[in-house]
Amino acid sequence: MSDAHGAARLTARGVVRRYGGIEAVAGVDLVALPGRITALIGPNGAGKSTLFDCLAGTVRPDAGRVLLGGRDVTRLPAHRRVRLGLARTFQQIAVFPTLSVADNVRVGAEQQSRRAGRSDARAVAERTARALRLFGLQAVAAEPAGAQPSGVLRLVELARALAGGPRVLLLDEPAAGLDAAQTARLVSVLRGLAERGMALLLVEHDAELVAELADSVYAMAEGRMVAGGPTSAVLADPRVSRAWGGVS
């Protein structure tokens, strides 16, 4: 099912999702490769979040296929895809506000133990501590998540997803609400994950961040892919400039 070194690619083939008579996603093809950061860009309403829902399993496509490491997961619900190594963050921050920052991250670490079919408290603690350290969250680890500013909560959500040990990570606007220092840490962490073989797919509106971070880019408009390929080529494509106001 998986590629070398436990990595996996995520593939969409002809994915269609309709709402009423409108095709929010209209026959989209996409590949997120292990060891690479792939960006998905486009204006609001282009269908990016709907495509993410189809890839993550929170929405089932009306047509087409979703493959994880070569396995057809089109009909699998989100929690089954999580067990196969796919994790996702959301555009709207989703944390447990009454739990501590550390306990929020621990939820992700425990998911990996369940996926492995065994409970290992020491391994869970180590994965939690590692994720907290990666995102610089040690100082607020014992504090309630609900008391943190939005930038910190974004990092908490990312740390929780990472603690689950995914092979494919879907990130919906991961830099939203982050200050310059937090964004720099995010860039460093995501590059490190790609170097270790993870496949990363992110939706992002910041053209400068996309140019800095992504190895390849897909551009959507009105539910369709208008361009795809190396980052510099896609960002310079006139069709992308017309469709996405973020490209100068």
Sequence and secondary structure as in RCSB ss.txt:
>XXXX:A:sequence
MSDAHGAARLTARGVVRRYGGIEAVAGVDLVALPGRITALIGPNGAGKSTLFDCLAGTVRPDAGRVLLGGRDVTR
LPAHRRVRLGLARTFQQIAVFPTLSVADNVRVGAEQQSRRAGRSDARAVAERTARALRLFGLQAVAAEPAGAQPS
GVLRLVELARALAGGPRVLLLDEPAAGLDAAQTARLVSVLRGLAERGMALLLVEHDAELVAELADSVYAMAEGRM
VAGGPTSAVLADPRVSRAWGGVS
>XXXX:A:secstr
   GGG   EEEEEEEEEETTEEEEEEEEEEE TT EEEEE  TTSSHHHHHHHHHTSS  SEEEEEETTEE TT
  HHHHHHTTEEE  SS    TTSBHHHHHHHHHHHHHHHHTS  HHHHHHHHHHHHHHTT GGGTTSBGGGS H
HHHHHHHHHHHHHT  SEEEEESTTTT  HHHHHHHHHHHHHHHHTT EEEEE   HHHHHHH SEEEEEETTEE
EEEEEHHHHHT HHHHHH TT  
